[in-house]
């Protein structure tokens, strides 16, 4: 039971991180605060996946709002999906092993 909740929390954690960073970047931008620090945290969050995400798959969009959504997706949300998928792949054999040892 504890492993199930721990696994669920770990799989949601990248999405919570991406959501908090999206909120902070948007909040700092709206209030004209120095958003470089929050943007730096966002890039730090997505840097392990930069080689995969930064391939020019997304063309330039002429709408500023749509371009910012593509930017948030590339920097925060696609890496969150990749982090969660990797954590799931790491935790899946562990759950199988725990179920097998209980029987």
N, C-alpha and C positions, 0 to 999 in steps of 0.2 A: 504494500500500500504506500509506504514511504517512497519507494523507488518511482512509483507512478507519478506522484505529485512533484517529486524532484525533477523528473524528466519533463513534465509539462512546464514547470517553471523555467527550466533551462532552455526549452525550445521556444518559449515566448519572449525570453529576455532580449534577444536581438531586435525584435519588433518594438519592444518597450523602449530600448535605447534609441532606435531610429525615430520613434514618435516623439520622445523627449527632445532630441536634437532638432527635429523639424519644428517643434513648437518654439524652442529657444531661438533658433535662427529667425523664424518669422516674427517673434516677439521683439527681438533686438532690431530687426529691420524696420518694423512699424514705428518703434519709439526712437529711431535714429540713434541707437546706441552703437557702440563699437562691436560689430558682429563678427569681426575677424577671428576672435577667440573661439566662438561657437562653430564657425565655419571650419576652423582648424581641427576641432574635435570631430566634426563630420568627416573631413578628409582622413583623419587618423582612423576613424571607424571603417572607412571603405578602402583604405590603402592596400590591404592584402589582396583585394579583388580587382585592383586597378588594371592589371594585365589582362583580365578577362572582360571587364566592363568597358574599358576605354578603347574600343576597336572601331569607333565611328559607325556603330550600328544605328544610331539615332541621328537622323539628318537635322539640319538647322530648321527650327520652327519660327515663323515670323511673328507669332503672338508672344508677348513678354510673359504672360501668365502660363501659357503652354510650355515655353522654354524653361521657366522655373520649375514646373512640374517634372519635366524630363530631367532637369538637374538634380532635383531631390530624389527621383527614382534611381538615377545612376549612382549618386554619391551615397545615399542612405538606404533605400528600400530594396534594391536588388542585392547589395551586400548583406542585408538582414535576412533575406530569403536564403542566400548561400550559406551564411553562418548557421541558420537554423537547420538547413539540410545536412550540413556536415555534423552538427551535434546529434541529429537524429541518426545518421549513419554510425556515429561512434557509440551511441547509447542503445541501439537496436540489438547488437549481440549481447550486451550486458543484461538486458531484459530477458532475452532468450536463455541465457545462462542461469539467471535467478529462477526463472520458472522451471527449468530443467532440474535444478538442485532441490527445489521444494518437493518434487514428486518422489 
